[in-house]
Amino acid sequence: MDNAPGRTGNLFTFTIQNPPTGYRLVELEWLPSQGSTVVNTVPQAITNGSSGGIPPEFSISPDGRTYSFVYPSSLHGQTGSVRVIYQETSGAAMIGNLSGVRLP
């Protein structure tokens, strides 16, 4: 992830620049410095993006280019990292990480 997240209300948005060729995105994770990890598969995040879900959750916009992490107000001020996992058909994985995120 090359862009720092944009922030609005109880969510932050981000884009992924230069995704690895030959790999597909399979999972998005919120790894807080304290508290519970949030993990969504891509199908879950797509569903969350089209119909909404129960925060905390990741969502993917209909155009597939914008990603959001939606969270309840109880998580305001929490710090952590966003991790994205890409996988190729052989099973090999590549991991992207954006650390130092503070939920506004």
N, CA, C and O atoms as a GROMACS GRO file, in nm:
protein
  416
    1MET      N    1   0.085  -0.116   0.000
    1MET     CA    2   0.000   0.000   0.000
    1MET      C    3   0.089   0.122   0.000
    1MET      O    4   0.170   0.142   0.091
    2ASP      N    5   0.074   0.201  -0.101
    2ASP     CA    6   0.162   0.315  -0.115
    2ASP      C    7   0.100   0.446  -0.066
    2ASP      O    8   0.172   0.543  -0.043
    3ASN      N    9  -0.032   0.448  -0.051
    3ASN     CA   10  -0.098   0.570  -0.007
    3ASN      C   11  -0.139   0.559   0.139
    3ASN      O   12  -0.190   0.457   0.182
    4ALA      N   13  -0.115   0.666   0.213
    4ALA     CA   14  -0.166   0.671   0.350
    4ALA      C   15  -0.318   0.678   0.341
    4ALA      O   16  -0.371   0.732   0.244
    5PRO      N   17  -0.388   0.626   0.440
    5PRO     CA   18  -0.533   0.625   0.433
    5PRO      C   19  -0.593   0.764   0.440
    5PRO      O   20  -0.543   0.852   0.511
    6GLY      N   21  -0.703   0.783   0.365
    6GLY     CA   22  -0.786   0.901   0.383
    6GLY      C   23  -0.881   0.870   0.497
    6GLY      O   24  -0.914   0.753   0.519
    7ARG      N   25  -0.926   0.970   0.568
    7ARG     CA   26  -1.010   0.941   0.685
    7ARG      C   27  -1.139   1.021   0.676
    7ARG      O   28  -1.137   1.139   0.641
    8THR      N   29  -1.251   0.958   0.709
    8THR     CA   30  -1.381   1.021   0.715
    8THR      C   31  -1.466   0.950   0.818
    8THR      O   32  -1.495   0.831   0.802
    9GLY      N   33  -1.506   1.018   0.924
    9GLY     CA   34  -1.594   0.957   1.022
    9GLY      C   35  -1.536   0.830   1.083
    9GLY      O   36  -1.419   0.827   1.121
   10ASN      N   37  -1.620   0.726   1.092
   10ASN     CA   38  -1.578   0.599   1.152
   10ASN      C   39  -1.524   0.504   1.047
   10ASN      O   40  -1.554   0.384   1.050
   11LEU      N   41  -1.447   0.554   0.955
   11LEU     CA   42  -1.383   0.468   0.855
   11LEU      C   43  -1.259   0.537   0.804
   11LEU      O   44  -1.246   0.659   0.814
   12PHE      N   45  -1.168   0.460   0.750
   12PHE     CA   46  -1.062   0.518   0.669
   12PHE      C   47  -1.057   0.442   0.539
   12PHE      O   48  -1.087   0.323   0.532
   13THR      N   49  -1.017   0.514   0.436
   13THR     CA   50  -1.010   0.454   0.303
   13THR      C   51  -0.865   0.455   0.255
   13THR      O   52  -0.784   0.536   0.298
   14PHE      N   53  -0.836   0.361   0.165
   14PHE     CA   54  -0.702   0.353   0.109
   14PHE      C   55  -0.710   0.287  -0.028
   14PHE      O   56  -0.810   0.224  -0.063
   15THR      N   57  -0.605   0.303  -0.104
   15THR     CA   58  -0.591   0.236  -0.232
   15THR      C   59  -0.463   0.155  -0.228
   15THR      O   60  -0.375   0.180  -0.146
   16ILE      N   61  -0.453   0.060  -0.316
   16ILE     CA   62  -0.333  -0.022  -0.326
   16ILE      C   63  -0.269   0.009  -0.461
   16ILE      O   64  -0.326  -0.017  -0.567
   17GLN      N   65  -0.150   0.064  -0.455
   17GLN     CA   66  -0.076   0.099  -0.575
   17GLN      C   67   0.015  -0.017  -0.614
   17GLN      O   68   0.078  -0.079  -0.529
   18ASN      N   69   0.022  -0.045  -0.742
   18ASN     CA   70   0.112  -0.148  -0.796
   18ASN      C   71   0.094  -0.285  -0.731
   18ASN      O   72   0.189  -0.340  -0.675
   19PRO      N   73  -0.027  -0.342  -0.738
   19PRO     CA   74  -0.045  -0.477  -0.683
   19PRO      C   75   0.045  -0.576  -0.759
   19PRO      O   76   0.073  -0.555  -0.877
   20PRO      N   77   0.088  -0.683  -0.694
   20PRO     CA   78   0.181  -0.776  -0.759
   20PRO      C   79   0.116  -0.848  -0.878
   20PRO      O   80   0.005  -0.899  -0.868
   21THR      N   81   0.187  -0.851  -0.988
   21THR     CA   82   0.141  -0.918  -1.110
   21THR      C   83   0.136  -1.069  -1.088
   21THR      O   84   0.229  -1.127  -1.031
   22GLY      N   85   0.028  -1.133  -1.133
   22GLY     CA   86   0.015  -1.278  -1.121
   22GLY      C   87  -0.042  -1.323  -0.987
   22GLY      O   88  -0.057  -1.443  -0.965
   23TYR      N   89  -0.073  -1.230  -0.900
   23TYR     CA   90  -0.130  -1.261  -0.769
   23TYR      C   91  -0.269  -1.199  -0.760
   23TYR      O   92  -0.299  -1.101  -0.828
   24ARG      N   93  -0.353  -1.256  -0.674
   24ARG     CA   94  -0.485  -1.196  -0.650
   24ARG      C   95  -0.499  -1.167  -0.502
   24ARG      O   96  -0.449  -1.241  -0.418
   25LEU      N   97  -0.566  -1.058  -0.472
   25LEU     CA   98  -0.590  -1.021  -0.334
   25LEU      C   99  -0.684  -1.123  -0.272
   25LEU      O  100  -0.788  -1.154  -0.330
   26VAL      N  101  -0.649  -1.175  -0.154
   26VAL     CA  102  -0.733  -1.276  -0.089
   26VAL      C  103  -0.781  -1.234   0.050
   26VAL      O  104  -0.883  -1.284   0.097
   27GLU      N  105  -0.710  -1.143   0.116
   27GLU     CA  106  -0.747  -1.112   0.254
   27GLU      C  107  -0.702  -0.972   0.294
   27GLU      O  108  -0.597  -0.924   0.249
   28LEU      N  109  -0.782  -0.907   0.378
   28LEU     CA  110  -0.750  -0.778   0.438
   28LEU      C  111  -0.758  -0.794   0.589
   28LEU      O  112  -0.850  -0.857   0.640
   29GLU      N  113  -0.661  -0.736   0.661
   29GLU     CA  114  -0.655  -0.755   0.806
   29GLU      C  115  -0.627  -0.623   0.877
   29GLU      O  116  -0.545  -0.542   0.832
   30TRP      N  117  -0.694  -0.602   0.989
   30TRP     CA  118  -0.662  -0.494   1.082
   30TRP      C  119  -0.593  -0.560   1.201
   30TRP      O  120  -0.651  -0.646   1.267
   31LEU      N  121  -0.471  -0.518   1.228
   31LEU     CA  122  -0.390  -0.574   1.336
   31LEU      C  123  -0.366  -0.465   1.439
   31LEU      O  124  -0.270  -0.389   1.428
   32PRO      N  125  -0.453  -0.455   1.539
   32PRO     CA  126  -0.439  -0.348   1.637
   32PRO      C  127  -0.323  -0.374   1.733
   32PRO      O  128  -0.284  -0.489   1.756
   33SER      N  129  -0.268  -0.266   1.788
   33SER     CA  130  -0.163  -0.284   1.887
   33SER      C  131  -0.219  -0.344   2.016
   33SER      O  132  -0.147  -0.407   2.093
   34GLN      N  133  -0.349  -0.325   2.039
   34GLN     CA  134  -0.420  -0.390   2.150
   34GLN      C  135  -0.560  -0.423   2.100
   34GLN      O  136  -0.616  -0.348   2.020
   35GLY      N  137  -0.616  -0.533   2.144
   35GLY     CA  138  -0.752  -0.567   2.103
   35GLY      C  139  -0.754  -0.679   2.001
   35GLY      O  140  -0.654  -0.747   1.978
   36SER      N  141  -0.870  -0.697   1.940
   36SER     CA  142  -0.893  -0.810   1.850
   36SER      C  143  -0.860  -0.777   1.705
   36SER      O  144  -0.891  -0.668   1.656
   37THR      N  145  -0.798  -0.872   1.638
   37THR     CA  146  -0.769  -0.862   1.496
   37THR      C  147  -0.898  -0.875   1.416
   37THR      O  148  -0.988  -0.951   1.454
   38VAL      N  149  -0.908  -0.800   1.307
   38VAL     CA  150  -1.022  -0.810   1.215
   38VAL      C  151  -0.970  -0.867   1.084
   38VAL      O  152  -0.875  -0.814   1.026
   39VAL      N  153  -1.031  -0.974   1.036
   39VAL     CA  154  -0.990  -1.039   0.912
   39VAL      C  155  -1.113  -1.054   0.822
   39VAL      O  156  -1.216  -1.107   0.864
   40ASN      N  157  -1.100  -1.005   0.698
   40ASN     CA  158  -1.204  -1.026   0.597
   40ASN      C  159  -1.141  -1.081   0.472
   40ASN      O  160  -1.037  -1.032   0.426
   41THR      N  161  -1.205  -1.183   0.415
   41THR     CA  162  -1.164  -1.231   0.283
   41THR      C  163  -1.216  -1.130   0.181
   41THR      O  164  -1.300  -1.046   0.212
   42VAL      N  165  -1.166  -1.139   0.059
   42VAL     CA  166  -1.213  -1.049  -0.046
   42VAL      C  167  -1.363  -1.067  -0.071
   42VAL      O  168  -1.432  -0.966  -0.082
   43PRO      N  169  -1.417  -1.190  -0.082
   43PRO     CA  170  -1.562  -1.201  -0.101
   43PRO      C  171  -1.642  -1.134   0.013
   43PRO      O  172  -1.745  -1.072  -0.013
   44GLN      N  173  -1.595  -1.146   0.136
   44GLN     CA  174  -1.663  -1.079   0.248
   44GLN      C  175  -1.658  -0.927   0.232
   44GLN      O  176  -1.758  -0.859   0.253
   45ALA      N  177  -1.542  -0.875   0.195
   45ALA     CA  178  -1.526  -0.730   0.179
   45ALA      C  179  -1.610  -0.677   0.063
   45ALA      O  180  -1.661  -0.565   0.070
   46ILE      N  181  -1.624  -0.755  -0.044
   46ILE     CA  182  -1.708  -0.713  -0.156
   46ILE      C  183  -1.854  -0.707  -0.110
   46ILE      O  184  -1.925  -0.611  -0.142
   47THR      N  185  -1.898  -0.808  -0.038
   47THR     CA  186  -2.035  -0.809   0.015
   47THR      C  187  -2.057  -0.691   0.109
   47THR      O  188  -2.159  -0.624   0.101
   48ASN      N  189  -1.961  -0.666   0.197
   48ASN     CA  190  -1.970  -0.552   0.288
   48ASN      C  191  -1.980  -0.421   0.211
   48ASN      O  192  -2.052  -0.330   0.252
   49GLY      N  193  -1.909  -0.411   0.099
   49GLY     CA  194  -1.910  -0.290   0.018
   49GLY      C  195  -2.042  -0.266  -0.052
   49GLY      O  196  -2.080  -0.152  -0.076
   50SER      N  197  -2.112  -0.374  -0.087
   50SER     CA  198  -2.237  -0.358  -0.160
   50SER      C  199  -2.359  -0.354  -0.070
   50SER      O  200  -2.458  -0.287  -0.102
   51SER      N  201  -2.355  -0.424   0.043
   51SER     CA  202  -2.474  -0.429   0.128
   51SER      C  203  -2.450  -0.386   0.271
   51SER      O  204  -2.544  -0.378   0.350
   52GLY      N  205  -2.326  -0.358   0.305
   52GLY     CA  206  -2.295  -0.320   0.442
   52GLY      C  207  -2.289  -0.442   0.531
   52GLY      O  208  -2.345  -0.547   0.499
   53GLY      N  209  -2.224  -0.428   0.639
   53GLY     CA  210  -2.211  -0.537   0.735
   53GLY      C  211  -2.208  -0.479   0.875
   53GLY      O  212  -2.257  -0.368   0.898
   54ILE      N  213  -2.151  -0.551   0.965
   54ILE     CA  214  -2.144  -0.504   1.104
   54ILE      C  215  -1.998  -0.468   1.134
   54ILE      O  216  -1.911  -0.555   1.131
   55PRO      N  217  -1.970  -0.340   1.163
   55PRO     CA  218  -1.833  -0.300   1.195
   55PRO      C  219  -1.783  -0.370   1.320
   55PRO      O  220  -1.864  -0.404   1.407
   56PRO      N  221  -1.653  -0.394   1.332
   56PRO     CA  222  -1.550  -0.354   1.238
   56PRO      C  223  -1.544  -0.449   1.118
   56PRO      O  224  -1.564  -0.570   1.130
   57GLU      N  225  -1.515  -0.390   1.003
   57GLU     CA  226  -1.511  -0.468   0.880
   57GLU      C  227  -1.438  -0.392   0.770
   57GLU      O  228  -1.425  -0.269   0.774
   58PHE      N  229  -1.389  -0.467   0.674
   58PHE     CA  230  -1.336  -0.408   0.552
   58PHE      C  231  -1.443  -0.412   0.446
   58PHE      O  232  -1.529  -0.499   0.446
   59SER      N  233  -1.436  -0.315   0.354
   59SER     CA  234  -1.525  -0.317   0.239
   59SER      C  235  -1.445  -0.276   0.117
   59SER      O  236  -1.345  -0.205   0.126
   60ILE      N  237  -1.492  -0.322   0.002
   60ILE     CA  238  -1.431  -0.287  -0.126
   60ILE      C  239  -1.538  -0.218  -0.208
   60ILE      O  240  -1.650  -0.267  -0.220
   61SER      N  241  -1.503  -0.103  -0.266
   61SER     CA  242  -1.599  -0.027  -0.345
   61SER      C  243  -1.639  -0.105  -0.470
   61SER      O  244  -1.568  -0.196  -0.512
   62PRO      N  245  -1.753  -0.070  -0.528
   62PRO     CA  246  -1.798  -0.141  -0.649
   62PRO      C  247  -1.698  -0.139  -0.764
   62PRO      O  248  -1.694  -0.233  -0.844
   63ASP      N  249  -1.617  -0.032  -0.774
   63ASP     CA  250  -1.518  -0.029  -0.882
   63ASP      C  251  -1.394  -0.113  -0.851
   63ASP      O  252  -1.308  -0.130  -0.937
   64GLY      N  253  -1.385  -0.166  -0.727
   64GLY     CA  254  -1.273  -0.253  -0.689
   64GLY      C  255  -1.143  -0.182  -0.664
   64GLY      O  256  -1.039  -0.247  -0.649
   65ARG      N  257  -1.143  -0.048  -0.659
   65ARG     CA  258  -1.019   0.027  -0.645
   65ARG      C  259  -1.000   0.092  -0.509
   65ARG      O  260  -0.888   0.128  -0.471
   66THR      N  261  -1.109   0.108  -0.436
   66THR     CA  262  -1.102   0.176  -0.307
   66THR      C  263  -1.140   0.078  -0.198
   66THR      O  264  -1.240   0.007  -0.208
   67TYR      N  265  -1.060   0.076  -0.094
   67TYR     CA  266  -1.079  -0.014   0.019
   67TYR      C  267  -1.109   0.072   0.142
   67TYR      O  268  -1.054   0.182   0.156
   68SER      N  269  -1.194   0.024   0.229
   68SER     CA  270  -1.227   0.097   0.352
   68SER      C  271  -1.223   0.002   0.470
   68SER      O  272  -1.252  -0.117   0.458
   69PHE      N  273  -1.188   0.057   0.584
   69PHE     CA  274  -1.202  -0.013   0.710
   69PHE      C  275  -1.302   0.067   0.791
   69PHE      O  276  -1.277   0.182   0.826
   70VAL      N  277  -1.417   0.006   0.820
   70VAL     CA  278  -1.525   0.069   0.894
   70VAL      C  279  -1.521   0.012   1.036
   70VAL      O  280  -1.510  -0.109   1.055
   71TYR      N  281  -1.530   0.101   1.133
   71TYR     CA  282  -1.515   0.056   1.271
   71TYR      C  283  -1.614   0.129   1.362
   71TYR      O  284  -1.659   0.239   1.329
   72PRO      N  285  -1.647   0.070   1.476
   72PRO     CA  286  -1.736   0.136   1.571
   72PRO      C  287  -1.662   0.248   1.644
   72PRO      O  288  -1.539   0.248   1.651
   73SER      N  289  -1.737   0.344   1.697
   73SER     CA  290  -1.675   0.457   1.766
   73SER      C  291  -1.592   0.414   1.887
   73SER      O  292  -1.505   0.488   1.931
   74SER      N  293  -1.618   0.296   1.940
   74SER     CA  294  -1.541   0.247   2.054
   74SER      C  295  -1.394   0.223   2.018
   74SER      O  296  -1.310   0.212   2.108
   75LEU      N  297  -1.362   0.216   1.890
   75LEU     CA  298  -1.222   0.194   1.848
   75LEU      C  299  -1.148   0.324   1.816
   75LEU      O  300  -1.031   0.320   1.781
   76HIS      N  301  -1.216   0.440   1.828
   76HIS     CA  302  -1.147   0.568   1.804
   76HIS      C  303  -1.019   0.575   1.885
   76HIS      O  304  -1.018   0.540   2.003
   77GLY      N  305  -0.912   0.621   1.822
   77GLY     CA  306  -0.784   0.636   1.890
   77GLY      C  307  -0.697   0.512   1.890
   77GLY      O  308  -0.579   0.519   1.926
   78GLN      N  309  -0.753   0.398   1.850
   78GLN     CA  310  -0.674   0.274   1.847
   78GLN      C  311  -0.567   0.286   1.738
   78GLN      O  312  -0.591   0.348   1.634
   79THR      N  313  -0.452   0.227   1.762
   79THR     CA  314  -0.346   0.225   1.660
   79THR      C  315  -0.323   0.081   1.617
   79THR      O  316  -0.351  -0.014   1.690
   80GLY      N  317  -0.271   0.067   1.496
   80GLY     CA  318  -0.242  -0.067   1.445
   80GLY      C  319  -0.191  -0.062   1.303
   80GLY      O  320  -0.142   0.041   1.255
   81SER      N  321  -0.203  -0.175   1.236
   81SER     CA  322  -0.154  -0.191   1.099
   81SER      C  323  -0.264  -0.254   1.013
   81SER      O  324  -0.348  -0.329   1.061
   82VAL      N  325  -0.259  -0.220   0.885
   82VAL     CA  326  -0.343  -0.286   0.786
   82VAL      C  327  -0.251  -0.379   0.707
   82VAL      O  328  -0.145  -0.338   0.660
   83ARG      N  329  -0.293  -0.504   0.693
   83ARG     CA  330  -0.215  -0.600   0.615
   83ARG      C  331  -0.304  -0.652   0.503
   83ARG      O  332  -0.421  -0.683   0.524
   84VAL      N  333  -0.247  -0.660   0.383
   84VAL     CA  334  -0.318  -0.719   0.269
   84VAL      C  335  -0.237  -0.839   0.222
   84VAL      O  336  -0.114  -0.834   0.216
   85ILE      N  337  -0.307  -0.946   0.190
   85ILE     CA  338  -0.240  -1.069   0.148
   85ILE      C  339  -0.282  -1.102   0.006
   85ILE      O  340  -0.400  -1.112  -0.025
   86TYR      N  341  -0.183  -1.119  -0.079
   86TYR     CA  342  -0.202  -1.160  -0.218
   86TYR      C  343  -0.153  -1.303  -0.233
   86TYR      O  344  -0.057  -1.342  -0.166
   87GLN      N  345  -0.217  -1.381  -0.318
   87GLN     CA  346  -0.177  -1.520  -0.338
   87GLN      C  347  -0.180  -1.552  -0.487
   87GLN      O  348  -0.265  -1.503  -0.560
   88GLU      N  349  -0.086  -1.636  -0.529
   88GLU     CA  350  -0.090  -1.685  -0.667
   88GLU      C  351  -0.144  -1.828  -0.665
   88GLU      O  352  -0.158  -1.888  -0.558
   89THR      N  353  -0.174  -1.881  -0.782
   89THR     CA  354  -0.239  -2.013  -0.789
   89THR      C  355  -0.155  -2.124  -0.728
   89THR      O  356  -0.210  -2.224  -0.683
   90SER      N  357  -0.022  -2.109  -0.726
   90SER     CA  358   0.064  -2.212  -0.667
   90SER      C  359   0.057  -2.213  -0.514
   90SER      O  360   0.104  -2.307  -0.450
   91GLY      N  361  -0.002  -2.106  -0.457
   91GLY     CA  362  -0.009  -2.096  -0.312
   91GLY      C  363   0.089  -1.996  -0.252
   91GLY      O  364   0.077  -1.960  -0.135
   92ALA      N  365   0.185  -1.951  -0.332
   92ALA     CA  366   0.280  -1.852  -0.282
   92ALA      C  367   0.205  -1.723  -0.248
   92ALA      O  368   0.109  -1.688  -0.316
   93ALA      N  369   0.249  -1.656  -0.144
   93ALA     CA  370   0.181  -1.534  -0.100
   93ALA      C  371   0.277  -1.416  -0.092
   93ALA      O  372   0.397  -1.433  -0.070
   94MET      N  373   0.221  -1.298  -0.111
   94MET     CA  374   0.293  -1.172  -0.089
   94MET      C  375   0.209  -1.090   0.008
   94MET      O  376   0.086  -1.087  -0.002
   95ILE      N  377   0.275  -1.024   0.102
   95ILE     CA  378   0.206  -0.950   0.205
   95ILE      C  379   0.247  -0.803   0.197
   95ILE      O  380   0.366  -0.770   0.190
   96GLY      N  381   0.146  -0.716   0.199
   96GLY     CA  382   0.170  -0.572   0.208
   96GLY      C  383   0.126  -0.524   0.345
   96GLY      O  384   0.030  -0.576   0.401
   97ASN      N  385   0.196  -0.426   0.399
   97ASN     CA  386   0.166  -0.381   0.535
   97ASN      C  387   0.176  -0.229   0.542
   97ASN      O  388   0.271  -0.170   0.492
   98LEU      N  389   0.076  -0.167   0.603
   98LEU     CA  390   0.079  -0.024   0.633
   98LEU      C  391   0.070  -0.011   0.784
   98LEU      O  392  -0.035  -0.036   0.843
   99SER      N  393   0.180   0.027   0.846
   99SER     CA  394   0.183   0.034   0.993
   99SER      C  395   0.165   0.178   1.041
   99SER      O  396   0.172   0.272   0.962
  100GLY      N  397   0.142   0.192   1.169
  100GLY     CA  398   0.129   0.324   1.228
  100GLY      C  399  -0.002   0.394   1.200
  100GLY      O  400  -0.008   0.517   1.204
  101VAL      N  401  -0.108   0.318   1.172
  101VAL     CA  402  -0.239   0.377   1.147
  101VAL      C  403  -0.306   0.406   1.281
  101VAL      O  404  -0.310   0.320   1.369
  102ARG      N  405  -0.358   0.525   1.295
  102ARG     CA  406  -0.433   0.561   1.416
  102ARG      C  407  -0.576   0.592   1.372
  102ARG      O  408  -0.599   0.678   1.287
  103LEU      N  409  -0.672   0.522   1.431
  103LEU     CA  410  -0.812   0.543   1.395
  103LEU      C  411  -0.858   0.676   1.456
  103LEU      O  412  -0.849   0.695   1.577
  104PRO      N  413  -0.906   0.768   1.371
  104PRO     CA  414  -0.942   0.901   1.422
  104PRO      C  415  -1.067   0.898   1.510
  104PRO      O  416  -1.110   1.002   1.560
   0.00000   0.00000   0.00000
